[in-house]
Every structure is written in structure tokens, then in C-alpha cells.
């Protein structure tokens, strides 16, 4: 229903403060100043051939918003090593004057002068502290200014083709051998060349492939998939200050297209089959839905992923950010007793989107128990008793859709959809009244057209954190990942190291523990579109930490399957005063510890 990050609402009503990280003394994550870069391990690990663990040979599939195919962090440094030439012999790198003999004709041609590609620091508080006045090898890139216009040209719009390395003017990374963050005489630069992106399935189903037409890939207008990919495989090992867990892995993207009403993403099966057919090693879900979902693992896509897991593919997903949104209720209703549940719809969301449709659902797992239901509008008009079938009708100023459905696993669901007849807002107080023929436990979920995680339509009572792990992490096989706090505190209930207040938790409605393990949620740092770095958050941040770690494990032992990796994560997870005794339904088996996971694998030899 919504990508599992809060990248859109960091600047809204959430209150946050930068926090001291020094007490986190047993984590596997590396510290940079007072900022924790969670994707950089403290020490180097090597595969059985003596090569650094960088995810080489591992292919990841991500169901997401898309990816920025032009970002330098998504190209391999496989274009050859070069000397930069100090044209004015001042022993300092000067952009626009110094260059590279790329064509090996013995001189620096006008088209071979080097310009700095400044990677923008879009993080809150400018945590990277990059200096725009100079070239910093651990953050920035260089490019050959072939037409001397002092900007990097790239893409079809500037006359480049699929055959051109980096899809534009030639990019380079600098190897800062002495680690002084200056490009000194004698230090090398490496040309970028091949995309890390093997293929992209666009929103309309068009497939773009590396070596054929990847350069034509649609832009990632949201930026979510770009951030996720950055955590997994962005950058270049040993060069950038900030890079992904597995910078030598590859990725295939299946881009999400949202509809206006539930199911908001309706082509999940097509996207999953596409990724399966691409022979991926890991499948990552970066979308969470709860509106009109059975939440019991019975859907077609959940069954497909279960089959993929049985065939060895690791299945991972962000567990969702539903807890703080007031969009889930759980209650026990007594036989023959009416119980009313109120919810309120604002006129607009926090970002100004008109809320002209709302979609509550009521679930219970005993299919033979009959419940009568009535809906009351903000005008005070109430429907007749509903308990079976499906219909569309008008009540006062509102169009109402109703349906009673039963899943293949026996979960019953009432679905409602309400809109205003003249396309106005559905603002106001609504209520759903239930009366069961037997005692029954119900779960109620609420969403509206904004498809947001919070600050929109809300239940007013019987709120519950239980059963807040979202679809498709409700499948039997998917490792649902929760999120814990690093770097920045958002909510009064949080502190560094605690669970993120919004992180999905509890048992699924079919009794399965929802969360497998947790990983860093807010704030982490990654790649952004338009040549930048940014904050990233939510279970969308946590899940790619798990995927990136798994890629390192798979490089070390390509025979590992879904079950093997799950067991490694369980045995290597960190516990502390926040997690308490594990497993539990908030933390799963604890906090992801990438270093411990690698050691756990190596100890089996």
C-alpha cells in the first residue's frame, strides 16, 4: 500500500533530535564522527578465494519505486585505471585544467579535462559535511568535460546511447591511497563503466535491459528505490565514505504502479514472476499494504513467494510502519452485543492531498461465525444490516461499496469503500457497528486514498499494535524486518537503540510471529536521485540492511538457501536491554549483526 519509508514526512510534524550514539557499544556498525553509517562494517571479511566480501556474484530483485540509472554509485569501477595529469604542474588537482589521457595519445585533450561531479548532501543537518569548494575523493566523482560546458552531460537527451560507458560523459572515482581526502600526484583514478542494474521492469510492464536499452529506463520520481538500492549496493568498496553493504552485487528492479483504490498495487504476481525468471538470489519487497487484505498468507503472490523460498531464494520485506498511524484496531466482541468503532477522516492529508475515498476492513479468523455490520456516515445516516454478498449503493451524499469475502485459509473480511457523490472530501466522523452471533476477535484496518502511514484517516479507539506487520510480509516465508532507532530520535517514546515507534509488530492474524529480526530504521544514509546523498528511514531502511548482509553471506557460500540464511540471522542477532528476551513479537530474534552473521557462517567450516 505504501513504500515502507518516511522519506516524505521528515519535515512535517514529526519532532526529532540528533542524539549521541556512543553508548551503542556492541553493534556491528561503524561510527563516523557522531554519525553512524550503518552500511559500513568495522572490519574487512574475505571469501574463500581471498577476495573482499562485496556481494560479487549475487543478484537481488527489488519490488520498489524504481532506480536512478544515471547515479555514479550504480556503476562498477571496471573501466580501467588511469593516471591523472597535473597539467599546470602545481602538484594540486585543479578542475578544468588537469585531466586524463583517456585516449592514450600522450596528451590531455580539451575533451579530457576533468571536472568535479559534486554529490549533493541532502541529509538533515548536512551530516556528510562535504566541502563544495574542493574535490573530496570519498564523496565526489570526476568526469571528462567532453564539450567544455562545465556540467556533466548524460542520457539520450544529450546524445548518449546504451553503448556509452556510464551513459554519459566518462565518470571516474579517485583512489585516495594515503587517505588524506585529497587527490595527490601519483594517485590513480578508475573509470566507471558497467551498470550494476541488470534490468528494470517499468510500471507499464516494459522491460529495460543492460546492454540493450537500460539508458531509456523511466526515472525514479519518488526516490525510494534509489535509496534502497544505495543501502544494498551503492558505491565502491574501500573508496567512498558511504557505500552499500554489497557494492559488487547486481540488482533487478520491478517498479511499482499505484492504483487509487485497494489493492493499491495490483500486479504483484507479474512483478514477482518477472524477478523469479531473472534468476535472482534474493527477493526484497519494499511495499506494505493492509487495506482490504486478508493478512493471512493466502494470496496468490504470497503463495508464489513461499514456493520461491522452498526453492532456495531468500525472501525479505519491510514489516511496515503502521503502529503510530492509528489505522489498526483489535478487539473481542461478545455474542449478541453491538460494538461500535468510530473513525475520523480529515479533509486533506498533511501534504494537501484531498481525502475523497476511505477503505476500512474488518477481519476475523472463524469463518463460520456470522457477524452483522452497519455503517454510519458523517451525516448520521445508517445502512441496513449487512452480513453477506457484495453491493454498491448510495446513502445520503456518499457512494458506498460493501463486500463480504472469505480467504482460501478461512479468514472472513468485510470490505467497505466510501466516496462523496460529487467527488468531495469524505471528511467527518464515521462508524462501523458490529454484532456477532458468537464471541469473536476482530481486526480492523483503515486506509484512504493518500496511501500514507499516518496523519490521515484514523480509528478513534480499540487501537492495537498487534498484527501490524503488513502484506506481503504476512506470507509464511517472508522474513519481515522491523526497525530500530539509530542517529536520530523522532518520537518521545524512543531513544537510540530502541525500537522505532512505528515499526510493525505482533502476531499475524493467523498466529505466526510477525517480525523475524530488526535492523536500523531512522536515520540511515544512502543515495538519492539527482546525484545526491540523503536520509532514509522506516522498515524500508531496515530491510535492505538484511538483504545487503545476505548478499555477503551468499558470496561466501553460494549454496546457502532461504532457511540457511534465516538460521544464521537468528543465531547471530544481537540482544540488549531494548530487545529483552528473544524471540518476541517486537524484535523477532533481535538486532541484525552483519559481522556476527559472517562469523557464524565461517565457523561452520
C-alpha positions as CSV (number, residue, x, y, z in Angstrom):
1,X,0.0,0.0,0.0
2,X,2.9,2.3,0.7
3,X,6.6,2.2,0.3
4,X,8.0,1.4,3.8
5,X,9.9,4.6,4.4
6,X,9.2,8.1,5.8
7,X,11.3,10.0,3.3
8,X,8.3,12.2,2.5
9,X,7.4,13.3,6.1
10,X,10.7,14.0,7.7
11,X,10.0,17.7,7.5
12,X,6.4,17.6,8.8
13,X,5.0,17.3,12.3
14,X,7.4,14.6,13.5
15,X,9.7,16.0,16.1
16,X,13.2,14.7,16.1
17,X,16.6,15.5,17.7
18,X,20.1,14.4,16.9
19,X,21.3,12.1,19.6
20,X,24.6,10.8,21.0
21,X,25.5,7.3,19.7
22,X,28.4,6.5,21.9
23,X,26.6,4.0,24.2
24,X,25.9,1.6,21.3
25,X,29.0,-0.3,22.1
26,X,28.2,-3.8,20.9
27,X,26.8,-3.1,17.5
28,X,28.4,-4.3,14.2
29,X,28.0,-0.9,12.7
30,X,30.8,1.6,12.1
31,X,30.9,5.2,13.5
32,X,31.9,8.3,11.6
33,X,32.3,11.2,13.9
34,X,29.0,11.4,15.7
35,X,27.1,9.8,12.9
36,X,26.6,6.1,12.4
37,X,27.0,4.9,8.8
38,X,25.2,1.6,9.2
39,X,26.2,0.0,5.9
40,X,30.0,0.1,6.6
41,X,31.3,-2.9,8.6
42,X,34.0,-2.3,11.2
43,X,36.4,-4.8,9.6
44,X,37.0,-6.5,6.3
45,X,35.9,-10.0,5.5
46,X,37.1,-12.2,2.7
47,X,35.7,-15.1,0.7
48,X,37.3,-18.5,0.3
49,X,39.4,-17.2,-2.5
50,X,40.8,-14.3,-0.5
51,X,38.6,-11.6,-2.2
52,X,36.8,-9.0,-0.1
53,X,33.2,-9.8,0.7
54,X,31.4,-7.2,-1.5
55,X,28.4,-9.3,-2.8
56,X,30.1,-10.2,-6.0
57,X,28.1,-12.7,-8.0
58,X,24.8,-12.1,-6.1
59,X,21.7,-10.9,-7.9
60,X,18.9,-9.1,-5.9
61,X,15.4,-8.4,-7.0
62,X,13.6,-5.4,-5.5
63,X,9.9,-4.5,-5.8
64,X,10.1,-0.8,-5.4
65,X,9.5,2.7,-6.9
66,X,12.4,2.5,-9.4
67,X,16.0,3.4,-9.6
68,X,18.2,6.3,-10.9
69,X,20.2,4.5,-13.6
70,X,22.5,7.5,-14.0
71,X,23.7,7.8,-10.5
72,X,27.5,7.2,-10.3
73,X,27.1,4.9,-7.3
74,X,25.3,2.4,-9.5
75,X,28.2,1.8,-11.9
76,X,31.1,-0.7,-11.4
77,X,34.6,0.7,-11.4
78,X,35.6,-1.6,-14.2
79,X,36.7,0.8,-16.9
80,X,40.4,0.7,-16.2
81,X,42.9,2.6,-14.0
82,X,44.5,5.9,-15.2
83,X,47.0,8.5,-14.0
84,X,45.6,11.9,-13.6
85,X,47.8,14.5,-15.2
86,X,48.9,17.7,-13.4
87,X,48.8,19.9,-16.5
88,X,49.9,23.1,-14.7
89,X,52.4,21.1,-12.6
90,X,51.4,22.7,-9.3
91,X,51.0,19.4,-7.5
92,X,47.4,20.2,-6.8
93,X,44.3,18.9,-8.6
94,X,42.6,21.8,-10.4
95,X,39.3,21.0,-12.2
96,X,39.0,22.3,-15.7
97,X,42.8,22.4,-16.1
98,X,44.1,19.0,-15.0
99,X,42.9,15.9,-16.9
100,X,43.5,12.4,-18.0
101,X,45.0,10.9,-21.2
102,X,41.9,8.7,-21.7
103,X,42.6,8.0,-25.4
104,X,46.3,7.4,-24.7
105,X,47.6,9.8,-27.3
106,X,50.2,11.2,-24.9
107,X,48.5,14.5,-24.1
108,X,45.4,15.8,-22.3
109,X,43.0,16.9,-25.0
110,X,40.4,19.6,-24.4
111,X,37.8,16.9,-24.1
112,X,39.8,15.1,-21.4
113,X,39.9,17.8,-18.8
114,X,38.4,16.7,-15.5
115,X,35.5,18.4,-13.7
116,X,34.2,17.5,-10.2
117,X,30.8,16.0,-10.0
118,X,29.7,17.2,-6.6
119,X,27.4,14.7,-4.9
120,X,24.8,16.8,-3.1
121,X,24.4,16.4,0.6
122,X,20.6,16.3,1.1
123,X,20.8,15.0,4.6
124,X,19.3,16.8,7.6
125,X,22.0,18.7,9.4
126,X,24.3,18.1,6.4
127,X,25.9,15.1,8.2
128,X,28.4,14.4,5.4
129,X,29.9,17.9,5.8
130,X,31.2,17.9,2.3
131,X,33.1,21.0,1.1
132,X,31.6,22.3,-2.1
133,X,34.8,24.2,-2.9
134,X,37.0,21.2,-3.4
135,X,37.1,17.7,-4.7
136,X,36.7,15.1,-1.9
137,X,37.6,11.6,-3.2
138,X,35.5,9.9,-0.5
139,X,32.3,11.6,-1.6
140,X,32.6,13.1,-5.1
141,X,33.3,11.9,-8.6
142,X,35.2,13.2,-11.6
143,X,34.1,13.4,-15.2
144,X,35.6,14.3,-18.6
145,X,34.0,17.5,-19.8
146,X,34.0,16.4,-23.4
147,X,32.2,19.6,-24.7
148,X,33.7,22.1,-22.2
149,X,30.4,23.2,-20.9
150,X,31.4,22.7,-17.2
151,X,28.5,20.3,-16.5
152,X,28.1,16.6,-16.9
153,X,26.0,15.6,-19.9
154,X,24.3,12.2,-19.9
155,X,21.4,10.3,-21.3
156,X,19.6,10.2,-24.6
157,X,18.8,13.9,-24.2
158,X,22.5,14.7,-24.5
159,X,23.1,12.3,-27.4
160,X,24.4,9.3,-25.5
161,X,23.5,5.7,-26.1
162,X,23.4,2.3,-24.4
163,X,26.9,1.6,-25.7
164,X,28.4,4.6,-23.9
165,X,30.1,3.8,-20.5
166,X,28.2,5.4,-17.6
167,X,25.5,6.5,-20.2
168,X,27.2,10.0,-20.4
169,X,30.4,11.8,-20.1
170,X,33.0,9.5,-18.7
171,X,33.0,9.2,-14.9
172,X,35.9,8.3,-12.5
173,X,36.5,7.5,-8.9
174,X,39.7,8.5,-7.2
175,X,41.8,6.1,-5.2
176,X,43.0,8.2,-2.2
177,X,45.8,5.9,-1.3
178,X,47.1,7.9,1.7
179,X,43.6,8.6,3.0
180,X,44.1,12.4,3.3
181,X,40.9,13.0,1.2
182,X,42.9,14.9,-1.4
183,X,43.8,13.7,-4.9
184,X,47.6,13.9,-4.7
185,X,50.1,13.5,-7.6
186,X,50.7,9.8,-8.3
187,X,47.3,8.7,-7.0
188,X,45.1,6.8,-9.5
189,X,41.7,7.4,-10.9
190,X,39.5,4.5,-12.1
191,X,36.9,4.8,-14.9
192,X,33.4,3.7,-14.2
193,X,31.8,1.7,-16.9
194,X,29.1,-1.1,-16.4
195,X,25.8,-0.5,-14.7
196,X,25.1,-2.6,-11.6
197,X,21.5,-2.7,-12.7
198,X,20.8,-5.8,-14.8
199,X,17.2,-5.0,-15.7
200,X,14.2,-2.9,-14.8
201,X,10.5,-3.8,-15.3
202,X,8.8,-0.4,-15.7
203,X,5.4,0.5,-14.3
204,X,3.7,-0.3,-17.6
205,X,5.4,-3.7,-17.9
206,X,8.1,-2.6,-20.4
207,X,11.4,-4.4,-19.6
208,X,14.7,-2.4,-19.9
209,X,17.9,-4.4,-20.0
210,X,21.5,-3.5,-19.5
211,X,23.3,-3.7,-22.9
212,X,20.1,-3.2,-24.8
213,X,18.0,-0.2,-23.6
214,X,18.6,0.4,-19.9
215,X,19.5,4.0,-20.7
216,X,15.8,4.6,-21.5
217,X,14.6,3.5,-18.0
218,X,11.9,5.7,-16.5
219,X,13.0,8.0,-13.7
220,X,12.6,7.1,-10.1
221,X,10.3,10.0,-9.3
222,X,9.8,9.1,-5.7
223,X,13.4,8.2,-5.0
224,X,12.6,5.3,-2.7
225,X,14.0,2.5,-4.8
226,X,17.2,4.5,-5.4
227,X,17.6,4.9,-1.6
228,X,17.0,1.2,-1.0
229,X,19.5,0.2,-3.7
230,X,22.1,2.5,-2.3
231,X,21.9,0.7,1.1
232,X,22.4,-2.6,-0.6
233,X,24.9,-2.0,-3.3
234,X,25.6,1.7,-3.9
235,X,29.2,3.0,-4.2
236,X,32.6,1.3,-4.4
237,X,34.3,-0.7,-1.7
238,X,37.2,1.0,0.0
239,X,36.7,4.3,-1.8
240,X,33.6,6.1,-0.6
241,X,32.9,7.2,2.9
242,X,29.4,6.0,2.4
243,X,28.7,2.9,0.4
244,X,26.3,-0.1,0.4
245,X,26.9,-3.4,2.1
246,X,27.5,-5.2,-1.2
247,X,28.8,-2.8,-3.8
248,X,29.7,-5.5,-6.2
249,X,26.3,-7.2,-6.3
250,X,23.8,-6.6,-9.1
251,X,20.1,-5.7,-9.0
252,X,16.9,-6.1,-11.0
253,X,14.0,-3.7,-10.3
254,X,10.3,-4.3,-10.6
255,X,8.7,-0.8,-10.5
256,X,5.5,-0.3,-8.6
257,X,2.5,1.5,-10.0
258,X,-0.2,2.5,-7.5
259,X,-3.9,2.5,-8.2
260,X,-6.4,4.8,-6.5
261,X,-8.3,2.2,-4.5
262,X,-7.2,-1.1,-2.9
263,X,-5.4,-3.3,-3.8
264,X,-3.2,-0.3,-4.4
265,X,-0.6,-2.4,-6.2
266,X,-2.5,-4.9,-8.3
267,X,0.3,-6.5,-10.4
268,X,2.3,-8.1,-7.6
269,X,2.2,-11.6,-9.2
270,X,3.5,-10.3,-12.5
271,X,6.4,-8.4,-10.8
272,X,7.3,-11.4,-8.6
273,X,7.3,-13.8,-11.6
274,X,9.5,-11.4,-13.6
275,X,12.0,-11.3,-10.8
276,X,11.9,-15.1,-10.3
277,X,12.5,-15.6,-14.0
278,X,15.5,-13.3,-13.8
279,X,17.1,-15.9,-11.5
280,X,17.5,-13.7,-8.5
281,X,19.1,-14.9,-5.3
282,X,17.2,-12.6,-3.0
283,X,13.7,-11.1,-3.4
284,X,13.0,-7.8,-1.5
285,X,9.5,-6.4,-1.0
286,X,9.6,-2.6,-0.4
287,X,5.8,-2.1,-0.3
288,X,3.4,-2.6,2.6
289,X,-0.4,-3.0,2.2
290,X,-3.2,-3.5,4.7
291,X,-6.3,-2.2,3.1
292,X,-8.7,-5.0,2.0
293,X,-6.0,-7.6,2.7
294,X,-6.7,-10.9,4.4
295,X,-3.3,-10.7,6.1
296,X,-3.2,-14.5,6.5
297,X,-0.7,-15.6,3.8
298,X,-3.3,-16.9,1.4
299,X,-3.0,-14.7,-1.6
300,X,-1.5,-15.7,-5.0
301,X,1.6,-13.6,-4.6
302,X,2.2,-14.9,-1.1
303,X,2.0,-18.5,-2.4
304,X,4.4,-17.7,-5.2
305,X,6.9,-16.3,-2.7
306,X,6.5,-19.3,-0.5
307,X,7.4,-21.5,-3.5
308,X,10.4,-19.4,-4.3
309,X,11.6,-19.8,-0.7
310,X,11.2,-23.5,-0.9
311,X,13.4,-23.4,-4.0
312,X,16.1,-21.6,-2.1
313,X,15.5,-17.9,-2.8
314,X,15.8,-15.6,0.2
315,X,12.6,-13.6,0.7
316,X,12.8,-10.4,2.7
317,X,10.4,-7.5,3.3
318,X,10.0,-4.3,5.4
319,X,7.5,-5.2,8.1
320,X,5.7,-1.8,7.7
321,X,5.3,1.4,9.6
322,X,1.7,1.0,10.8
323,X,1.9,1.2,14.6
324,X,1.8,5.0,15.0
325,X,-0.8,5.6,12.3
326,X,-3.9,4.7,14.4
327,X,-5.1,2.6,11.4
328,X,-5.4,-0.8,13.2
329,X,-7.8,-2.0,15.9
330,X,-8.2,-5.3,17.6
331,X,-11.0,-6.2,20.0
332,X,-13.0,-9.1,21.4
333,X,-16.8,-8.7,20.8
334,X,-19.3,-10.7,22.9
335,X,-22.1,-12.7,21.4
336,X,-25.2,-10.7,20.7
337,X,-23.7,-7.4,21.9
338,X,-23.4,-4.5,19.5
339,X,-20.0,-2.8,19.4
340,X,-19.4,0.5,17.5
341,X,-16.0,1.6,16.2
342,X,-15.5,5.2,15.1
343,X,-13.0,6.6,12.7
344,X,-12.3,10.1,11.5
345,X,-11.3,11.4,8.1
346,X,-9.7,14.8,7.7
347,X,-10.4,16.9,4.7
348,X,-6.8,16.7,3.4
349,X,-3.6,15.0,4.3
350,X,-0.6,16.8,5.8
351,X,0.7,17.4,2.3
352,X,-2.6,18.8,0.9
353,X,-4.0,15.8,-0.9
354,X,-7.8,15.7,-0.8
355,X,-9.1,12.7,1.0
356,X,-12.0,11.7,-1.2
357,X,-12.0,8.0,-0.5
358,X,-11.6,5.8,2.6
359,X,-11.4,2.0,2.8
360,X,-12.0,0.2,6.1
361,X,-11.9,-3.6,6.5
362,X,-12.9,-5.9,9.4
363,X,-11.3,-9.4,9.7
364,X,-11.9,-12.4,11.8
365,X,-10.5,-15.9,11.5
366,X,-13.5,-18.0,12.4
367,X,-15.3,-18.3,9.0
368,X,-18.4,-20.0,10.5
369,X,-19.1,-17.1,12.9
370,X,-21.7,-14.7,11.5
371,X,-21.3,-11.0,12.2
372,X,-23.9,-8.4,11.3
373,X,-22.5,-5.0,10.4
374,X,-23.9,-1.4,9.9
375,X,-22.1,1.7,8.6
376,X,-23.0,5.2,9.7
377,X,-22.0,8.3,7.7
378,X,-20.9,11.7,9.0
379,X,-24.5,12.8,8.2
380,X,-25.8,10.3,10.7
381,X,-27.4,8.1,8.1
382,X,-27.0,4.3,8.8
383,X,-27.1,1.4,6.4
384,X,-29.3,-1.6,6.7
385,X,-27.8,-4.7,8.4
386,X,-25.1,-6.3,6.1
387,X,-23.6,-9.7,6.5
388,X,-23.2,-11.4,3.2
389,X,-22.7,-10.7,-0.5
390,X,-21.4,-7.6,-2.3
391,X,-23.2,-4.4,-3.4
392,X,-22.7,-0.8,-4.3
393,X,-25.3,1.8,-3.2
394,X,-25.8,5.5,-2.3
395,X,-26.5,6.7,1.2
396,X,-27.1,10.4,1.6
397,X,-24.2,12.2,0.0
398,X,-22.0,9.1,-0.2
399,X,-21.3,6.3,-2.6
400,X,-20.7,3.1,-0.7
401,X,-19.2,-0.2,-1.7
402,X,-19.6,-3.3,0.5
403,X,-18.4,-6.9,0.2
404,X,-18.1,-10.0,2.5
405,X,-15.3,-12.3,1.4
406,X,-13.6,-15.4,2.8
407,X,-9.9,-16.3,2.0
408,X,-8.7,-19.7,1.0
409,X,-7.5,-20.1,4.6
410,X,-10.8,-19.3,6.1
411,X,-10.3,-15.7,7.1
412,X,-13.5,-13.6,6.8
413,X,-13.5,-10.0,5.8
414,X,-15.9,-7.1,5.5
415,X,-14.7,-4.5,2.9
416,X,-16.0,-1.0,2.6
417,X,-15.2,1.8,0.2
418,X,-16.7,5.2,0.6
419,X,-16.6,8.3,-1.6
420,X,-18.5,11.6,-1.8
421,X,-21.1,11.7,-4.6
422,X,-19.7,15.0,-6.0
423,X,-16.0,14.0,-5.6
424,X,-15.7,16.0,-2.5
425,X,-13.9,15.0,0.7
426,X,-15.1,12.2,3.0
427,X,-14.2,14.3,6.0
428,X,-16.0,13.7,9.2
429,X,-16.8,11.0,11.8
430,X,-17.8,7.6,10.5
431,X,-18.7,4.5,12.5
432,X,-18.9,0.7,11.9
433,X,-21.2,-1.2,14.3
434,X,-20.7,-5.0,14.6
435,X,-22.9,-7.7,16.3
436,X,-21.6,-11.3,16.3
437,X,-23.6,-14.5,16.8
438,X,-20.7,-15.9,18.9
439,X,-17.8,-14.4,20.8
440,X,-15.2,-13.3,18.3
441,X,-11.8,-11.5,17.9
442,X,-11.8,-8.9,15.2
443,X,-9.1,-6.9,13.5
444,X,-9.9,-3.6,11.8
445,X,-7.7,-1.9,9.3
446,X,-8.1,1.6,7.8
447,X,-6.6,3.3,4.8
448,X,-7.6,6.1,2.5
449,X,-6.6,7.5,-0.9
450,X,-3.4,9.1,0.4
451,X,-1.9,5.7,1.0
452,X,0.1,7.2,3.8
453,X,1.4,5.7,7.0
454,X,-0.1,8.3,9.3
455,X,-1.6,11.8,9.9
456,X,-4.6,10.8,7.8
457,X,-7.8,8.8,8.5
458,X,-7.7,7.2,11.9
459,X,-9.6,4.9,14.2
460,X,-10.6,6.6,17.5
461,X,-10.5,3.7,20.0
462,X,-9.5,0.0,20.5
463,X,-6.2,0.8,18.8
464,X,-3.7,-2.0,18.9
465,X,0.0,-2.6,17.9
466,X,-0.7,-6.3,17.4
467,X,-1.0,-7.7,13.9
468,X,0.6,-4.5,12.4
469,X,3.0,-6.3,10.1
470,X,1.8,-5.6,6.6
471,X,1.2,-7.6,3.4
472,X,3.1,-9.2,1.7
473,X,5.3,-9.8,4.8
474,X,2.3,-11.8,6.0
475,X,3.3,-14.7,3.8
476,X,4.6,-17.9,5.6
477,X,8.1,-17.5,4.2
478,X,8.9,-13.8,4.1
479,X,11.4,-12.5,6.7
480,X,9.6,-9.4,7.9
481,X,12.1,-6.9,9.2
482,X,11.4,-4.4,12.0
483,X,13.3,-1.1,12.5
484,X,15.2,0.3,15.4
485,X,16.5,3.8,16.1
486,X,19.9,5.0,15.1
487,X,21.3,8.5,14.8
488,X,18.0,10.5,15.2
489,X,15.1,10.2,17.7
490,X,11.7,11.1,16.3
491,X,9.2,10.2,19.0
492,X,9.1,10.9,22.7
493,X,9.0,7.1,23.4
494,X,12.3,6.5,21.6
495,X,15.9,6.5,22.4
496,X,18.9,5.5,20.4
497,X,18.8,1.7,20.2
498,X,15.1,1.3,21.0
499,X,12.5,0.0,18.6
500,X,11.2,2.6,16.1
501,X,7.8,3.7,17.4
502,X,6.1,3.0,14.1
503,X,7.7,-0.4,13.4
504,X,5.2,-3.2,12.7
505,X,4.9,-5.9,15.4
506,X,2.8,-8.6,17.0
507,X,1.5,-11.9,15.8
508,X,-0.1,-12.0,12.4
509,X,-3.8,-12.8,12.5
510,X,-3.1,-16.5,11.7
511,X,-0.9,-16.8,14.8
512,X,2.5,-16.5,13.1
513,X,5.0,-14.3,14.8
514,X,5.3,-11.2,12.6
515,X,8.9,-10.0,12.9
516,X,11.9,-12.1,12.1
517,X,14.7,-9.6,13.0
518,X,15.3,-5.9,13.3
519,X,17.8,-3.6,11.6
520,X,18.5,0.2,11.5
521,X,15.4,2.3,10.7
522,X,15.8,6.0,11.3
523,X,18.0,7.7,10.4
524,X,20.3,5.9,8.0
525,X,22.1,7.5,5.0
526,X,22.1,6.4,1.3
527,X,22.0,7.5,-2.3
528,X,19.4,9.9,-3.6
529,X,18.2,10.8,-7.1
530,X,19.8,13.8,-8.8
531,X,23.3,12.9,-7.8
532,X,22.9,13.1,-4.1
533,X,23.0,11.5,-0.6
534,X,20.0,11.6,1.7
535,X,18.5,10.4,5.0
536,X,16.5,7.2,4.8
537,X,14.1,5.7,7.3
538,X,11.4,3.2,8.2
539,X,11.3,-0.5,7.7
540,X,12.3,0.3,4.1
541,X,15.7,1.2,5.5
542,X,15.8,-1.9,7.8
543,X,15.0,-4.5,5.2
544,X,17.9,-3.7,2.7
545,X,20.4,-3.9,5.6
546,X,19.3,-7.5,5.9
547,X,19.5,-8.0,2.1
548,X,22.9,-6.5,1.9
549,X,24.2,-8.7,4.7
550,X,22.7,-11.8,3.0
551,X,24.5,-10.9,-0.2
552,X,27.8,-11.0,1.6
553,X,26.9,-14.5,3.0
554,X,25.9,-15.7,-0.4
555,X,29.2,-14.6,-1.9
556,X,31.0,-16.6,0.8
557,X,28.8,-19.6,0.3
558,X,26.6,-19.6,-2.9
559,X,24.9,-22.8,-1.8
560,X,23.0,-21.1,1.1
561,X,19.2,-21.2,0.8
562,X,16.4,-19.3,2.4
563,X,16.3,-21.5,5.5
564,X,20.1,-21.5,6.0
565,X,20.3,-17.7,5.9
566,X,17.3,-17.3,8.2
567,X,19.1,-19.6,10.8
568,X,22.3,-17.6,10.5
569,X,20.5,-14.4,11.2
570,X,18.7,-15.9,14.2
571,X,21.9,-17.3,15.8
572,X,24.0,-14.2,15.1
573,X,21.5,-11.5,16.2
574,X,22.4,-9.0,18.9
575,X,20.3,-8.8,22.1
576,X,20.4,-6.0,24.7
577,X,18.3,-4.1,27.2
578,X,15.9,-3.0,24.5
579,X,15.3,-6.4,22.9
580,X,14.9,-8.2,26.1
581,X,14.5,-12.0,25.9
582,X,14.1,-13.2,22.3
583,X,12.4,-14.3,20.3
584,X,9.5,-11.9,20.8
585,X,6.9,-10.2,18.6
586,X,8.5,-6.8,18.6
587,X,12.2,-7.6,17.9
588,X,11.9,-11.1,16.5
589,X,15.3,-12.7,17.2
590,X,17.0,-9.4,18.0
591,X,19.1,-6.9,16.1
592,X,20.8,-7.7,12.8
593,X,24.6,-8.1,13.4
594,X,26.3,-8.4,10.0
595,X,29.7,-9.2,11.4
596,X,28.4,-11.9,13.7
597,X,26.4,-13.3,10.8
598,X,29.6,-13.7,8.7
599,X,31.5,-15.2,11.6
600,X,28.6,-17.6,12.2
601,X,28.8,-18.8,8.6
602,X,32.6,-19.1,8.7
603,X,32.5,-21.0,12.0
604,X,30.6,-23.9,10.2
605,X,33.7,-24.8,8.2
